[in-house]
């Protein structure tokens, strides 16, 4: 029932449509760049097929299009919240949640809601990523990226899974799609748990997104001010690769884990709350 409500409500289609539209526009710009002289803008300069091929131009890497791909990941933390993370507070206000409690245990009701939010939020990310790559593959060669063309791609050894990108790019795509799916699902579940303490749905969505932007701002300038080598902990950059800050395994595991633990605590506390 929760999956049916999550995937058939109009907000899921709106979020998916926005994401897919940006993904297709990004693919079109990358294709235009490829056939308009490549990344150098010169028709007489050979860059190799890997530098502007389908995998290098994939929106997550962003080689062929920096602007739209950057905009996509900039609004992504908000897009994944739109489909269903606000639903818990909506049903508390309408009284529907109290009715559900009479037919199932509170733990089962909240677990089903979290799973529905997790899957719908994850799908909001995964679908545009796959559509972007499928569009690119219809027009660009699916060549294995060349290490010698790294000057155009920015995929250096510090970035996690770089070896996969230069050896098994299809596996690199699969691993990143799965990770982004899980990260988006946990982020959506975290927003769901925050709705147990933030009653205003607009404040929930906008506040969560503004908090993500604030953390990104701190991530961008904290280590620069301290003049030390830092790491990526911003949600905006954890979704991204290539032109974004280099991702490392520690924060990529720690940030979702912290959000999952916080969600479990808040939902457990809400399950013991009297709704009457």
C-alpha positions, -999 to +999 in steps of 0.1 A: +000+000+000+028+024+009+047+016-023+015+023-043+010+056-026+047+066-031+051+057-067+016+068-079+014+102-063+019+132-087+049+146-068+070+115-077+062+121-113+070+158-110+104+151-094+113+124-118+102+146-148+124+175-136+154+151-131+149+134-164+145+167-183+178+180-169+194+146-177+183+147-213+193+184-218+227+175-204+231+146-228+221+168-257+247+194-248+273+167-245+264+153-279+265+188-294+299+194-279+312+161-293+301+168-328+310+205-327+347+200-323+349+182-290+360+196-257+387+217-272+363+235-296+387+228-325+378+205-353+415+199-361+424+186-327+420+149-319+410+142-283+404+105-287+371+088-283+374+083-246+375+120-237+341+128-251+326+094-253+294+082-236+310+072-203+332+104-200+301+125-209+279+108-184+261+134-162+278+121-130+312+127-146+301+158-164+329+161-189+308+170-219+285+194-200+295+212-168+266+236-165+234+214-167+251+185-149+262+208-122+226+222-119+212+187-117+234+177-087+229+211-071+191+206-068+192+168-064+190+169-026+157+188-029+144+166-058+147+134-037+126+149-009+097+159-031+081+125-039+071+111-004+092+122+026+064+147+037+037+120+038+041+111+075+032+145+087+004+148+062-013+117+075-008+127+111-027+159+103-055+141+084-058+114+110-050+086+085-020+074+105-041+069+136-064+047+115-034+027+102-022+021+137-054+002+145-048-024+119-010-028+121+017-023+147+033+011+148+066-004+140+053-021+109+035+011+097+066+032+101+089+006+086+067+003+055+066+041+052+104+043+055+109+016+028+085+035+004+103+068+010+137+050+005+127+034-028+109+065-042+138+088-033+164+064-047+144+060-080+142+098-083+181+098-087+186+065-105+162+070-133+177+103-146+212+089-143+203+059-165+183+079-190+212+103-194+236+074-202+212+057-225+207+089-245+244+094-248+250+058-260+225+064-288+249+090-303+284+087-288+308+058-288+308+038-256+346+038-256+367+030-225+381+064-212+417+070-218+440+079-189+459+102-212+428+123-217+424+129-179+432+166-184+396+169-198+379+146-174+394+155-140+390+118-129+422+115-108+435+088-086+422+105-054+386+099-066+371+066-054+366+039-080+388+057-106+404+024-116+370+011-125+363+042-146+394+036-168+391-002-170+354-012-166+334+019-171+301+000-173+308-014-138+318+021-127+283+033-138+266+005-120+284+010-087+277+048-087+241+044-096+237+019-067+255+042-043+235+073-054+203+052-051+212+042-015+224+077-005+192+093-019+170+068-001+187+073+032+186+111+027+148+109+020+144+086+050+162+111+072+139+139+060+109+116+068+122+111+104+127+149+107+090+153+099+083+138+133+097+170+149+090+195+121+053+198+116+053+223+087+059+204+054+073+234+035+097+241+064+107+204+062+116+205+025+131+239+024+149+236+057+165+203+048+177+216+015+191+248+030+209+227+056+224+206+028+236+238+010+250+252+043+270+220+049+282+222+013+294+258+019+313+247+050+328+218+031+340+241+003+357+266+025+365+250+059+397+232+048+407+261+026+406+284+056+424+259+078+450+254+050+448+216+053+440+188+029+404+180+036+378+155+024+343+156+009+314+154+034+289+175+015+258+157+004+259+176-029+294+163-037+288+128-025+263+123-052+287+136-078+322+127-092+347+140-117+345+178-115+333+177-079+355+174-049+372+141-046+352+115-028+368+090-003+354+058+012+353+071+048+328+100+044+309+080+018+301+054+044+300+076+075+275+102+063+247+078+052+253+057+084+249+088+106+217+097+088+203+062+090+211+060+128+194+094+133+164+083+114+161+051+134+162+071+167+136+097+156+112+071+142+116+049+173+108+079+195+078+088+173+064+053+175+060+057+212+042+091+209+005+093+215-012+108+185-045+114+202 
